[in-house]
Amino acid sequence: MNDNNEKLYRLLVADDDPNLLELMSANLEDDDTEVVCAADGIEARDLLLREDFDLAIVDLGMPGLDGFELITQLRQDPRTVDLPVIVVTGRHDKLAIEEAFSSGATTFVTKPVNWILFRFQARFVIRSGHVKKDLRLARDKADRASRAKDNLIKLLSHELRSPLNILVGFAEILKRDLQGNLSPEQQAHLSDIDQAGKRLGEVLSDVLFFSRLNNGNHEIKLSNTGLDELIEDATISLRSKAKAKNTMLAYSDFSNQRELIAEKNLILDALRRLTDNAVKFSPEGAEVRLTAHSLADGSAVVAVQDNGPGIAMHTLQRCMKPFEQADPALTRFEQGMG
């Protein structure tokens, strides 16, 4: 809806036929609607790019700037990119209709015009155009907010990582240089500082990683890799954690499985997280088993099985959202971002 104080809607009609312009004005103008006429495409373009309108009604065969080129130019300008355009023409050939829609026309009406139906059609197109514009503005606003959020995440991560690295570095220096001169309590405090700092560093890395994935900024690099290599790389860093809980990491020999073409880093990250989660929530003395098999279509299925509390079916959908957890009670004594 435009900002005109007298009329609810403003329509522009572009046609080189003065009789049609007069008919358009007579049939479409009322207490709520103002009709502005343009005798050719150039005049119509200048008006549309200078003033606010709710609908453009355009003839295809105008001199100077025909309807096809007029619509194309309107779709290239931010001011009129969402403006609804109805093409009214005497042409009935399929190619003209296809070209009009390819140029960006909203809908198509042929002469002679059924004025009763056309009035309803014009109102419907105007309302649909307003909805489309509102949706685009909302999407643009959401995109701007998302970019601002990502920039804030990057800034905060950078500002936090520098002092964090200093903190962790000094903790390691103190542990090394004062080894044997610290009481058990002091050693425990230094270990707590070291572990907490490294944990926070992992969280910062995860936040940046998920931000890149969410925005499609992670470059996908496909490569050939074997399942046995993936499983080995995914579990090697978790063996000490599993050993501390007396948890057995078990997996079969996958060397006979076919090679995969995949984004190795993403697959590794997913396997590490699944396996880490399985170790984290399994009771002491349990077994975490990794299995894999190839499918007929060339893809592969890798499963991580554990004896943890499990996830109810009705909560699985929520778990697929970033940073969501199945049940806060399950993580009360465990760290994790979901």
Summary of the structure (lengths in Angstrom):
residues: 338
radius of gyration: 32.5
end to end distance: 44.1
largest distance: 101.5
contacts: 918
relative contact order: 0.06
helix: 54%
strand: 15%
